[in-house]
Amino acid sequence: DTEVTQTPKHLVMGMTNKKSLKCEQHMGHRAMYWYKQKAKKPPELMFVYSYEKLSINESVPSRFSPECPNSSLLNLHLHALQPEDSALYLCASSPLDRTEANNEQFFGPGTRLTVL
Amino acid sequence: AQSVTQLDSQVPVFEEAPVELRCNYSSSVSVYLFWYVQYPNQGLQLLLKYLSGSTLVKGINGFEAEFNKSQTSFHLRKPSVHISDTAEYFCAVWAGGFKTIFGAGTRLFVKA
């Protein structure tokens, strides 16, 4: 299995809703990432987990809450989002068995989030 | 600091013509460079990467890139494009640790 899966593909939520995005990989990768991508823009890093511990939080608002319950799963919990949070949310993973720079990132297809 | 500049936001080209997508970088750490492709409504896929060694790097789908240290460039080329190559292409540089800096992207549009 050489892919990263993300569910749901599309999500529409109101500003008072609570929802979660899910990411899964079975490649044995020990680093997992959340990115946010606005239309016609490059991905922006949000969070990185390595060995199931949060390594990077790029000053993301607390209405986004990541969770890494095990080495294969990564969740992003959403609460009280704003319309400007509408974007494509991408999950990625990379192995940690070589130097970090060697680690190409494997991306999932993304979740298209719309906040009303 | 690391940065990436993709010199063209859009590149229209006819099918079977050659194409070059330009990328310039700056880096204060070891230079590791990547090209990713994003097809509509999909995630990013690695086309190729330069870590060390030969400056000409071959990737998937017939793409190649040349690392030029003196010009701080890493241009992507394909000798003959197909309609299916229509996509967004991102040049990226390792920024240390777990961070990758992506360029703004180049939209390749292949016309019949």
gemmi code that builds the backbone of each chain (N, CA, C; Angstrom):
import gemmi

chains = {
    "A": [
        ("ASP", (0.856, -1.185, 0.000), (0.000, 0.000, 0.000), (0.896, 1.239, 0.000)),
        ("THR", (0.858, 2.003, -1.082), (1.758, 3.151, -1.197), (0.973, 4.437, -1.332)),
        ("GLU", (-0.130, 4.534, -0.647), (-0.874, 5.768, -0.771), (-1.317, 6.302, 0.592)),
        ("VAL", (-1.621, 7.591, 0.544), (-2.181, 8.281, 1.701), (-3.662, 8.538, 1.392)),
        ("THR", (-4.514, 8.112, 2.288), (-5.950, 8.326, 2.066), (-6.467, 9.395, 3.010)),
        ("GLN", (-7.446, 10.135, 2.534), (-8.055, 11.191, 3.338), (-9.567, 11.105, 3.220)),
        ("THR", (-10.223, 11.270, 4.343), (-11.685, 11.326, 4.365), (-12.135, 12.466, 5.254)),
        ("PRO", (-13.263, 13.102, 4.914), (-14.010, 12.928, 3.664), (-13.330, 13.654, 2.508)),
        ("LYS", (-13.821, 13.454, 1.301), (-13.287, 14.191, 0.152), (-13.764, 15.638, 0.174)),
        ("HIS", (-15.011, 15.819, 0.567), (-15.607, 17.147, 0.637), (-16.295, 17.298, 1.985)),
        ("LEU", (-16.265, 18.515, 2.526), (-16.933, 18.784, 3.794), (-17.453, 20.207, 3.782)),
        ("VAL", (-18.741, 20.344, 4.092), (-19.347, 21.665, 4.243), (-19.783, 21.779, 5.694)),
        ("MET", (-19.395, 22.833, 6.360), (-19.753, 22.986, 7.760), (-20.064, 24.436, 8.089)),
        ("GLY", (-20.895, 24.607, 9.104), (-21.205, 25.922, 9.595), (-20.169, 26.368, 10.615)),
        ("MET", (-20.209, 27.625, 10.953), (-19.196, 28.176, 11.855), (-19.325, 27.646, 13.280)),
        ("THR", (-20.464, 27.045, 13.621), (-20.612, 26.525, 14.981), (-20.401, 25.024, 15.057)),
        ("ASN", (-20.179, 24.407, 13.914), (-20.038, 22.945, 13.892), (-18.688, 22.486, 14.430)),
        ("LYS", (-18.657, 21.195, 14.806), (-17.407, 20.505, 15.109), (-17.306, 19.332, 14.141)),
        ("LYS", (-16.191, 19.252, 13.451), (-15.973, 18.147, 12.512), (-14.517, 17.716, 12.596)),
        ("SER", (-14.229, 16.582, 11.964), (-12.853, 16.089, 11.938), (-12.475, 15.608, 10.553)),
        ("LEU", (-11.240, 15.846, 10.193), (-10.657, 15.297, 8.973), (-9.751, 14.133, 9.378)),
        ("LYS", (-9.742, 13.124, 8.518), (-8.964, 11.931, 8.842), (-7.968, 11.634, 7.722)),
        ("CYS", (-6.796, 11.182, 8.135), (-5.730, 10.822, 7.200), (-5.138, 9.489, 7.650)),
        ("GLU", (-4.835, 8.634, 6.675), (-4.308, 7.318, 7.022), (-3.246, 6.908, 6.004)),
        ("GLN", (-2.182, 6.296, 6.502), (-1.157, 5.719, 5.627), (-0.642, 4.438, 6.249)),
        ("HIS", (-0.304, 3.480, 5.373), (0.200, 2.187, 5.837), (1.529, 1.882, 5.192)),
        ("MET", (2.353, 2.928, 5.037), (3.668, 2.753, 4.453), (4.745, 2.701, 5.529)),
        ("GLY", (4.342, 2.751, 6.785), (5.328, 2.726, 7.865), (6.041, 4.051, 8.058)),
        ("HIS", (5.492, 5.114, 7.463), (6.115, 6.422, 7.615), (5.896, 6.943, 9.035)),
        ("ARG", (6.937, 7.603, 9.574), (6.826, 8.057, 10.952), (6.706, 9.566, 11.072)),
        ("ALA", (6.611, 10.263, 9.933), (6.325, 11.702, 9.948), (5.044, 11.935, 9.167)),
        ("MET", (4.156, 12.740, 9.726), (2.897, 13.053, 9.062), (2.631, 14.552, 9.181)),
        ("TYR", (2.024, 15.093, 8.134), (1.914, 16.543, 7.992), (0.471, 16.938, 7.652)),
        ("TRP", (0.081, 18.118, 8.109), (-1.134, 18.779, 7.608), (-0.725, 20.064, 6.913)),
        ("TYR", (-1.285, 20.241, 5.703), (-1.102, 21.463, 4.950), (-2.470, 22.059, 4.634)),
        ("LYS", (-2.487, 23.375, 4.473), (-3.670, 24.082, 3.989), (-3.312, 24.691, 2.632)),
        ("GLN", (-4.205, 24.521, 1.649), (-3.938, 25.070, 0.333), (-5.147, 25.862, -0.153)),
        ("LYS", (-4.957, 27.145, -0.337), (-5.982, 27.994, -0.930), (-5.856, 27.896, -2.449)),
        ("ALA", (-6.934, 28.276, -3.127), (-6.975, 28.162, -4.587), (-5.822, 28.937, -5.227)),
        ("LYS", (-5.161, 28.297, -6.153), (-4.083, 28.884, -6.944), (-2.887, 29.324, -6.091)),
        ("LYS", (-2.724, 28.676, -4.944), (-1.603, 28.971, -4.047), (-0.867, 27.676, -3.718)),
        ("PRO", (0.382, 27.782, -3.250), (1.080, 26.566, -2.816), (0.573, 26.105, -1.454)),
        ("PRO", (0.862, 24.870, -1.089), (0.470, 24.389, 0.246), (1.221, 25.161, 1.339)),
        ("GLU", (0.528, 25.399, 2.441), (1.131, 26.035, 3.625), (1.162, 25.017, 4.755)),
        ("LEU", (2.314, 24.837, 5.340), (2.446, 23.868, 6.418), (1.686, 24.340, 7.655)),
        ("MET", (0.943, 23.392, 8.255), (0.227, 23.693, 9.497), (0.888, 22.960, 10.673)),
        ("PHE", (0.960, 21.647, 10.567), (1.467, 20.818, 11.671), (2.330, 19.684, 11.112)),
        ("VAL", (3.289, 19.244, 11.954), (4.058, 18.047, 11.660), (4.118, 17.185, 12.914)),
        ("TYR", (3.850, 15.908, 12.732), (4.056, 14.920, 13.795), (5.204, 14.009, 13.380)),
        ("SER", (6.106, 13.758, 14.322), (7.122, 12.739, 14.093), (7.087, 11.780, 15.264)),
        ("TYR", (7.072, 10.512, 14.950), (6.927, 9.465, 15.971), (5.757, 9.783, 16.903)),
        ("GLU", (4.654, 10.181, 16.314), (3.391, 10.448, 16.987), (3.444, 11.630, 17.955)),
        ("LYS", (4.523, 12.408, 17.904), (4.606, 13.600, 18.750), (4.582, 14.855, 17.877)),
        ("LEU", (3.899, 15.882, 18.359), (3.824, 17.121, 17.600), (5.197, 17.779, 17.557)),
        ("SER", (5.724, 17.948, 16.346), (7.051, 18.544, 16.169), (6.975, 19.996, 15.732)),
        ("ILE", (5.976, 20.308, 14.936), (5.848, 21.666, 14.408), (4.388, 22.091, 14.468)),
        ("ASN", (4.169, 23.281, 14.987), (2.879, 23.954, 14.912), (3.178, 25.334, 14.368)),
        ("GLU", (2.757, 25.593, 13.150), (3.102, 26.858, 12.498), (2.146, 27.973, 12.919)),
        ("SER", (2.037, 28.170, 14.216), (1.188, 29.251, 14.743), (-0.230, 29.180, 14.190)),
        ("VAL", (-0.752, 27.966, 14.158), (-2.104, 27.754, 13.637), (-3.125, 28.097, 14.721)),
        ("PRO", (-4.222, 28.773, 14.367), (-5.251, 29.103, 15.376), (-5.767, 27.861, 16.083)),
        ("SER", (-6.164, 28.038, 17.333), (-6.564, 26.893, 18.159), (-7.875, 26.253, 17.705)),
        ("ARG", (-8.566, 26.867, 16.774), (-9.775, 26.230, 16.252), (-9.428, 25.008, 15.387)),
        ("PHE", (-8.145, 24.847, 15.078), (-7.633, 23.644, 14.424), (-6.856, 22.852, 15.486)),
        ("SER", (-7.223, 21.598, 15.679), (-6.578, 20.794, 16.707), (-6.143, 19.468, 16.114)),
        ("PRO", (-4.836, 19.236, 15.972), (-4.387, 17.975, 15.388), (-4.297, 16.878, 16.435)),
        ("GLU", (-4.339, 15.651, 15.936), (-4.207, 14.493, 16.826), (-3.573, 13.363, 16.036)),
        ("CYS", (-2.645, 12.660, 16.657), (-2.011, 11.512, 16.011), (-2.170, 10.306, 16.928)),
        ("PRO", (-3.278, 9.572, 16.815), (-3.545, 8.479, 17.747), (-2.596, 7.290, 17.607)),
        ("ASN", (-2.053, 7.072, 16.417), (-1.042, 6.035, 16.219), (-0.221, 6.367, 14.981)),
        ("SER", (0.722, 5.507, 14.662), (1.674, 5.847, 13.596), (1.052, 5.864, 12.210)),
        ("SER", (-0.177, 5.362, 12.070), (-0.816, 5.313, 10.753), (-1.895, 6.369, 10.565)),
        ("LEU", (-2.324, 6.975, 11.645), (-3.484, 7.853, 11.588), (-3.145, 9.270, 11.998)),
        ("LEU", (-3.775, 10.212, 11.328), (-3.626, 11.623, 11.677), (-4.993, 12.265, 11.529)),
        ("ASN", (-5.429, 12.961, 12.553), (-6.717, 13.642, 12.503), (-6.520, 15.148, 12.621)),
        ("LEU", (-7.477, 15.873, 12.099), (-7.509, 17.322, 12.294), (-8.914, 17.682, 12.736)),
        ("HIS", (-9.030, 18.085, 13.996), (-10.322, 18.431, 14.567), (-10.585, 19.918, 14.339)),
        ("LEU", (-11.816, 20.189, 13.906), (-12.194, 21.546, 13.508), (-13.347, 22.037, 14.381)),
        ("HIS", (-13.230, 23.251, 14.851), (-14.288, 23.801, 15.711), (-14.331, 25.309, 15.571)),
        ("ALA", (-15.531, 25.832, 15.361), (-15.738, 27.285, 15.268), (-14.887, 27.900, 14.169)),
        ("LEU", (-14.915, 27.283, 13.010), (-14.114, 27.809, 11.901), (-14.754, 29.055, 11.300)),
        ("GLN", (-13.953, 29.769, 10.542), (-14.379, 30.974, 9.856), (-14.456, 30.714, 8.349)),
        ("PRO", (-15.237, 31.481, 7.624), (-15.304, 31.276, 6.163), (-13.935, 31.326, 5.486)),
        ("GLU", (-13.013, 32.107, 6.018), (-11.681, 32.182, 5.387), (-10.858, 30.920, 5.590)),
        ("ASP", (-11.364, 30.001, 6.411), (-10.700, 28.704, 6.576), (-11.046, 27.733, 5.460)),
        ("SER", (-11.971, 28.117, 4.594), (-12.307, 27.268, 3.447), (-11.072, 27.089, 2.575)),
        ("ALA", (-10.761, 25.835, 2.274), (-9.528, 25.530, 1.541), (-9.475, 24.030, 1.282)),
        ("LEU", (-8.428, 23.606, 0.594), (-8.105, 22.188, 0.447), (-7.117, 21.843, 1.551)),
        ("TYR", (-7.444, 20.837, 2.355), (-6.552, 20.410, 3.427), (-5.874, 19.117, 3.006)),
        ("LEU", (-4.567, 19.189, 2.930), (-3.764, 18.082, 2.455), (-3.019, 17.433, 3.611)),
        ("CYS", (-3.009, 16.124, 3.580), (-2.210, 15.347, 4.513), (-1.031, 14.773, 3.734)),
        ("ALA", (0.097, 14.634, 4.379), (1.260, 14.020, 3.745), (2.003, 13.183, 4.770)),
        ("SER", (2.814, 12.259, 4.278), (3.652, 11.478, 5.172), (5.022, 11.315, 4.546)),
        ("SER", (6.013, 11.030, 5.382), (7.356, 10.753, 4.867), (8.065, 9.809, 5.830)),
        ("PRO", (8.983, 8.995, 5.300), (9.728, 8.082, 6.165), (10.789, 8.846, 6.949)),
        ("LEU", (11.249, 8.284, 8.029), (12.307, 8.928, 8.808), (13.514, 8.001, 8.918)),
        ("ASP", (13.704, 7.161, 7.902), (14.810, 6.213, 7.981), (16.058, 6.726, 7.281)),
        ("ARG", (15.989, 7.946, 6.738), (17.159, 8.581, 6.127), (17.222, 10.007, 6.664)),
        ("THR", (18.123, 10.783, 6.164), (18.150, 12.177, 6.627), (16.839, 12.845, 6.220)),
        ("GLU", (16.467, 13.796, 6.996), (15.157, 14.428, 6.770), (15.031, 14.975, 5.366)),
        ("ALA", (16.116, 15.464, 4.821), (16.009, 16.085, 3.506), (15.747, 15.061, 2.413)),
        ("ASN", (16.082, 13.790, 2.663), (15.820, 12.776, 1.663), (14.358, 12.405, 1.598)),
        ("ASN", (13.640, 12.837, 2.588), (12.298, 12.283, 2.727), (11.304, 13.010, 1.840)),
        ("GLU", (11.078, 12.484, 0.659), (10.012, 13.027, -0.157), (8.709, 12.821, 0.579)),
        ("GLN", (7.799, 13.734, 0.365), (6.510, 13.650, 1.025), (5.486, 13.018, 0.076)),
        ("PHE", (4.707, 12.121, 0.641), (3.636, 11.468, -0.100), (2.326, 12.130, 0.334)),
        ("PHE", (1.637, 12.697, -0.633), (0.436, 13.476, -0.324), (-0.838, 12.671, -0.572)),
        ("GLY", (-1.833, 12.918, 0.261), (-3.169, 12.420, 0.001), (-3.884, 13.351, -0.972)),
        ("PRO", (-5.100, 12.964, -1.384), (-5.857, 13.754, -2.361), (-6.478, 15.019, -1.775)),
        ("GLY", (-6.523, 15.088, -0.450), (-7.055, 16.290, 0.172), (-8.521, 16.205, 0.531)),
        ("THR", (-8.913, 17.061, 1.441), (-10.326, 17.283, 1.782), (-10.657, 18.718, 1.423)),
        ("ARG", (-11.659, 18.879, 0.580), (-12.106, 20.231, 0.187), (-13.101, 20.707, 1.239)),
        ("LEU", (-12.710, 21.694, 2.026), (-13.533, 22.192, 3.132), (-14.160, 23.525, 2.766)),
        ("THR", (-15.463, 23.615, 2.976), (-16.187, 24.873, 2.797), (-16.851, 25.237, 4.111)),
        ("VAL", (-16.564, 26.435, 4.601), (-17.157, 26.910, 5.848), (-18.175, 28.004, 5.506)),
        ("LEU", (-19.404, 27.760, 5.919), (-20.475, 28.710, 5.585), (-20.735, 29.693, 6.717)),
    ],
    "B": [
        ("ALA", (18.108, 32.426, 4.582), (16.757, 31.880, 4.518), (16.549, 31.224, 3.160)),
        ("GLN", (15.612, 30.292, 3.146), (15.318, 29.578, 1.904), (14.134, 30.232, 1.194)),
        ("SER", (14.209, 30.243, -0.122), (13.072, 30.735, -0.904), (13.106, 30.116, -2.286)),
        ("VAL", (11.958, 30.130, -2.925), (11.826, 29.583, -4.265), (11.036, 30.566, -5.111)),
        ("THR", (11.509, 30.842, -6.288), (10.797, 31.713, -7.220), (10.523, 30.958, -8.502)),
        ("GLN", (9.262, 30.825, -8.818), (8.882, 30.235, -10.096), (8.546, 31.402, -11.025)),
        ("LEU", (9.275, 31.487, -12.084), (9.292, 32.706, -12.878), (8.059, 32.881, -13.758)),
        ("ASP", (7.318, 31.826, -13.983), (6.138, 31.913, -14.846), (4.926, 31.390, -14.083)),
        ("SER", (3.872, 32.171, -14.041), (2.668, 31.691, -13.359), (1.864, 30.762, -14.266)),
        ("GLN", (1.942, 30.983, -15.567), (1.232, 30.139, -16.527), (2.118, 29.903, -17.740)),
        ("VAL", (2.065, 28.684, -18.246), (2.803, 28.355, -19.467), (1.863, 27.588, -20.393)),
        ("PRO", (1.392, 28.244, -21.446), (0.592, 27.515, -22.445), (1.524, 26.943, -23.508)),
        ("VAL", (1.236, 25.742, -23.941), (2.096, 25.100, -24.934), (1.246, 24.127, -25.744)),
        ("PHE", (1.602, 23.927, -27.007), (0.880, 22.972, -27.828), (1.371, 21.560, -27.549)),
        ("GLU", (0.459, 20.631, -27.750), (0.781, 19.213, -27.571), (1.962, 18.834, -28.452)),
        ("GLU", (2.844, 18.002, -27.929), (4.045, 17.478, -28.569), (5.177, 18.504, -28.667)),
        ("ALA", (4.953, 19.720, -28.178), (6.027, 20.713, -28.140), (6.847, 20.520, -26.879)),
        ("PRO", (8.105, 21.007, -26.860), (8.906, 20.949, -25.634), (8.467, 22.050, -24.672)),
        ("VAL", (8.763, 21.846, -23.403), (8.414, 22.849, -22.407), (9.521, 22.952, -21.357)),
        ("GLU", (9.687, 24.150, -20.823), (10.593, 24.376, -19.699), (9.866, 25.230, -18.678)),
        ("LEU", (9.836, 24.755, -17.445), (9.262, 25.512, -16.337), (10.431, 25.961, -15.469)),
        ("ARG", (10.491, 27.269, -15.227), (11.678, 27.830, -14.587), (11.510, 27.975, -13.081)),
        ("CYS", (12.622, 27.697, -12.386), (12.639, 27.790, -10.931), (14.006, 28.299, -10.482)),
        ("ASN", (14.006, 29.315, -9.646), (15.229, 29.787, -9.005), (15.062, 29.662, -7.497)),
        ("TYR", (16.158, 29.385, -6.810), (16.081, 29.142, -5.371), (17.166, 29.930, -4.652)),
        ("SER", (16.958, 30.083, -3.370), (18.046, 30.517, -2.495), (17.985, 29.646, -1.256)),
        ("SER", (19.165, 29.312, -0.730), (19.203, 28.422, 0.423), (20.448, 28.699, 1.244)),
        ("SER", (20.278, 28.725, 2.548), (21.411, 28.905, 3.454), (21.796, 27.589, 4.126)),
        ("VAL", (21.095, 26.521, 3.753), (21.451, 25.193, 4.247), (21.788, 24.343, 3.027)),
        ("SER", (22.054, 23.070, 3.239), (22.326, 22.180, 2.106), (21.162, 22.237, 1.122)),
        ("VAL", (21.500, 22.211, -0.155), (20.479, 22.406, -1.181), (19.871, 21.079, -1.597)),
        ("TYR", (18.600, 20.921, -1.258), (17.827, 19.780, -1.728), (16.582, 20.340, -2.401)),
        ("LEU", (16.372, 19.945, -3.647), (15.332, 20.557, -4.470), (14.366, 19.508, -5.000)),
        ("PHE", (13.133, 19.917, -5.170), (12.063, 19.009, -5.587), (11.157, 19.697, -6.613)),
        ("TRP", (10.582, 18.897, -7.477), (9.456, 19.319, -8.302), (8.283, 18.387, -7.998)),
        ("TYR", (7.139, 19.018, -7.689), (5.905, 18.278, -7.477), (4.892, 18.690, -8.551)),
        ("VAL", (3.978, 17.771, -8.889), (2.888, 18.071, -9.807), (1.565, 17.868, -9.078)),
        ("GLN", (0.622, 18.755, -9.363), (-0.719, 18.625, -8.787), (-1.739, 18.665, -9.919)),
        ("TYR", (-2.383, 17.527, -10.154), (-3.459, 17.479, -11.138), (-4.734, 18.027, -10.500)),
        ("PRO", (-5.684, 18.462, -11.308), (-6.910, 19.063, -10.747), (-7.565, 18.172, -9.705)),
        ("ASN", (-7.914, 18.766, -8.593), (-8.636, 18.088, -7.509), (-7.863, 16.908, -6.927)),
        ("GLN", (-6.548, 17.008, -6.956), (-5.729, 15.948, -6.372), (-4.659, 16.548, -5.467)),
        ("GLY", (-3.976, 15.668, -4.744), (-2.842, 16.093, -3.933), (-1.602, 16.247, -4.797)),
        ("LEU", (-0.468, 16.503, -4.151), (0.779, 16.678, -4.870), (1.481, 15.342, -5.037)),
        ("GLN", (2.180, 15.198, -6.159), (2.945, 13.985, -6.443), (4.367, 14.399, -6.800)),
        ("LEU", (5.339, 13.701, -6.247), (6.731, 14.038, -6.532), (7.091, 13.626, -7.954)),
        ("LEU", (7.616, 14.591, -8.724), (8.114, 14.296, -10.078), (9.578, 13.872, -10.047)),
        ("LEU", (10.378, 14.628, -9.297), (11.799, 14.333, -9.201), (12.406, 15.137, -8.064)),
        ("LYS", (13.635, 14.758, -7.696), (14.319, 15.452, -6.618), (15.817, 15.473, -6.884)),
        ("TYR", (16.462, 16.559, -6.432), (17.911, 16.655, -6.464), (18.401, 16.682, -5.019)),
        ("LEU", (19.271, 15.726, -4.697), (19.868, 15.696, -3.356), (21.374, 15.915, -3.442)),
        ("SER", (22.005, 15.238, -4.395), (23.440, 15.384, -4.620), (23.767, 14.627, -5.900)),
        ("GLY", (25.037, 14.671, -6.310), (25.451, 13.872, -7.458), (25.185, 14.560, -8.778)),
        ("SER", (24.764, 13.774, -9.763), (24.556, 14.302, -11.107), (23.592, 15.476, -11.099)),
        ("THR", (23.958, 16.502, -11.846), (23.117, 17.700, -11.862), (21.898, 17.534, -12.755)),
        ("LEU", (21.890, 16.510, -13.603), (20.721, 16.235, -14.432), (19.920, 15.131, -13.751)),
        ("VAL", (18.714, 15.460, -13.397), (17.874, 14.539, -12.651), (16.702, 14.116, -13.524)),
        ("LYS", (16.500, 12.824, -13.624), (15.364, 12.326, -14.404), (14.245, 11.913, -13.460)),
        ("GLY", (13.020, 12.227, -13.877), (11.880, 11.919, -13.031), (10.858, 11.067, -13.756)),
        ("ILE", (9.656, 11.074, -13.212), (8.589, 10.278, -13.808), (7.940, 11.038, -14.962)),
        ("ASN", (7.196, 10.316, -15.778), (6.419, 10.906, -16.870), (7.272, 11.660, -17.888)),
        ("GLY", (8.547, 11.287, -18.028), (9.413, 11.897, -19.037), (9.992, 13.251, -18.673)),
        ("PHE", (9.795, 13.706, -17.457), (10.341, 14.992, -17.025), (11.785, 14.844, -16.539)),
        ("GLU", (12.542, 15.909, -16.688), (13.883, 15.989, -16.141), (14.140, 17.424, -15.702)),
        ("ALA", (15.131, 17.575, -14.837), (15.487, 18.916, -14.359), (16.997, 18.984, -14.216)),
        ("GLU", (17.520, 20.196, -14.370), (18.950, 20.388, -14.248), (19.261, 21.352, -13.114)),
        ("PHE", (20.084, 20.899, -12.188), (20.521, 21.734, -11.071), (21.712, 22.562, -11.537)),
        ("ASN", (21.591, 23.877, -11.420), (22.676, 24.771, -11.813), (23.030, 25.633, -10.613)),
        ("LYS", (24.129, 25.291, -9.968), (24.492, 25.973, -8.722), (24.867, 27.435, -8.970)),
        ("SER", (25.597, 27.695, -10.052), (26.063, 29.065, -10.305), (24.896, 30.004, -10.598)),
        ("GLN", (23.860, 29.476, -11.228), (22.691, 30.298, -11.538), (21.568, 30.092, -10.532)),
        ("THR", (21.811, 29.293, -9.522), (20.798, 28.954, -8.496), (19.462, 28.638, -9.152)),
        ("SER", (19.509, 27.736, -10.124), (18.290, 27.379, -10.838), (18.071, 25.876, -10.831)),
        ("PHE", (16.822, 25.506, -11.046), (16.445, 24.080, -11.097), (15.250, 24.003, -12.034)),
        ("HIS", (15.492, 24.187, -13.322), (14.424, 24.248, -14.314), (13.953, 22.848, -14.694)),
        ("LEU", (12.677, 22.727, -14.899), (12.045, 21.455, -15.271), (11.788, 21.457, -16.772)),
        ("ARG", (12.073, 20.312, -17.416), (11.915, 20.237, -18.867), (11.239, 18.932, -19.266)),
        ("LYS", (10.550, 19.013, -20.409), (10.031, 17.799, -21.029), (10.103, 18.021, -22.536)),
        ("PRO", (10.644, 17.062, -23.286), (10.852, 17.286, -24.722), (9.573, 17.306, -25.542)),
        ("SER", (8.529, 16.641, -25.053), (7.293, 16.564, -25.824), (6.127, 16.364, -24.844)),
        ("VAL", (5.277, 17.363, -24.722), (4.213, 17.281, -23.715), (2.943, 16.678, -24.294)),
        ("HIS", (2.124, 16.154, -23.385), (0.827, 15.582, -23.735), (-0.267, 16.384, -23.047)),
        ("ILE", (-1.471, 16.248, -23.573), (-2.626, 16.907, -22.954), (-2.693, 16.561, -21.468)),
        ("SER", (-2.361, 15.326, -21.149), (-2.458, 14.849, -19.768), (-1.447, 15.503, -18.829)),
        ("ASP", (-0.489, 16.239, -19.368), (0.478, 16.955, -18.520), (-0.082, 18.271, -17.992)),
        ("THR", (-1.259, 18.647, -18.444), (-1.893, 19.865, -17.930), (-2.096, 19.731, -16.429)),
        ("ALA", (-1.486, 20.632, -15.659), (-1.490, 20.531, -14.198), (-0.756, 21.743, -13.629)),
        ("GLU", (-0.734, 21.799, -12.296), (0.047, 22.817, -11.582), (1.352, 22.167, -11.154)),
        ("TYR", (2.451, 22.867, -11.366), (3.764, 22.334, -11.031), (4.410, 23.230, -9.971)),
        ("PHE", (4.888, 22.600, -8.898), (5.508, 23.336, -7.795), (6.971, 22.936, -7.656)),
        ("CYS", (7.829, 23.927, -7.654), (9.222, 23.740, -7.295), (9.340, 23.945, -5.793)),
        ("ALA", (10.209, 23.180, -5.146), (10.294, 23.281, -3.689), (11.739, 23.071, -3.245)),
        ("VAL", (12.079, 23.668, -2.109), (13.419, 23.539, -1.525), (13.301, 23.137, -0.068)),
        ("TRP", (14.194, 22.260, 0.357), (14.226, 21.866, 1.764), (14.670, 23.068, 2.582)),
        ("ALA", (13.955, 23.300, 3.685), (14.246, 24.478, 4.503), (14.800, 24.104, 5.860)),
        ("GLY", (15.221, 22.866, 6.022), (15.745, 22.422, 7.299), (14.679, 21.697, 8.101)),
        ("GLY", (15.069, 20.675, 8.845), (14.109, 19.934, 9.659), (13.032, 19.308, 8.802)),
        ("PHE", (11.781, 19.553, 9.182), (10.669, 18.970, 8.435), (10.062, 19.947, 7.437)),
        ("LYS", (10.699, 21.072, 7.232), (10.057, 22.118, 6.436), (10.496, 22.103, 4.981)),
        ("THR", (9.532, 22.262, 4.105), (9.757, 22.415, 2.674), (9.106, 23.715, 2.241)),
        ("ILE", (9.849, 24.528, 1.519), (9.296, 25.778, 0.999), (8.883, 25.546, -0.449)),
        ("PHE", (7.606, 25.832, -0.743), (7.088, 25.652, -2.098), (7.072, 26.983, -2.833)),
        ("GLY", (7.353, 26.923, -4.134), (7.154, 28.098, -4.971), (5.672, 28.341, -5.190)),
        ("ALA", (5.379, 29.435, -5.857), (3.978, 29.836, -6.050), (3.247, 28.955, -7.047)),
        ("GLY", (4.001, 28.173, -7.816), (3.372, 27.266, -8.775), (3.376, 27.824, -10.183)),
        ("THR", (3.435, 26.912, -11.151), (3.306, 27.248, -12.568), (2.215, 26.371, -13.151)),
        ("ARG", (1.253, 27.029, -13.755), (0.162, 26.294, -14.385), (0.571, 25.968, -15.811)),
        ("LEU", (0.757, 24.662, -16.101), (1.065, 24.220, -17.456), (-0.241, 23.860, -18.144)),
        ("PHE", (-0.497, 24.511, -19.260), (-1.717, 24.254, -20.013), (-1.314, 23.764, -21.399)),
        ("VAL", (-1.625, 22.502, -21.689), (-1.264, 21.901, -22.960), (-2.467, 21.945, -23.892)),
        ("LYS", (-2.270, 22.563, -25.040), (-3.359, 22.732, -26.007), (-3.224, 21.728, -27.153)),
        ("ALA", (-4.371, 21.257, -27.638), (-4.373, 20.314, -28.772), (-4.041, 21.021, -30.071)),
    ],
}
model = gemmi.Model(1)
for chain_id, residues in chains.items():
    chain = gemmi.Chain(chain_id)
    for i, (resn, *xyz) in enumerate(residues, 1):
        res = gemmi.Residue()
        res.name, res.seqid = resn, gemmi.SeqId(i, " ")
        for name, pos in zip(("N", "CA", "C"), xyz):
            atom = gemmi.Atom()
            atom.name, atom.element = name, gemmi.Element(name[0])
            atom.pos, atom.b_iso = gemmi.Position(*pos), 0.0
            res.add_atom(atom)
        chain.add_residue(res)
    model.add_chain(chain)
structure = gemmi.Structure()
structure.add_model(model)
structure.setup_entities()
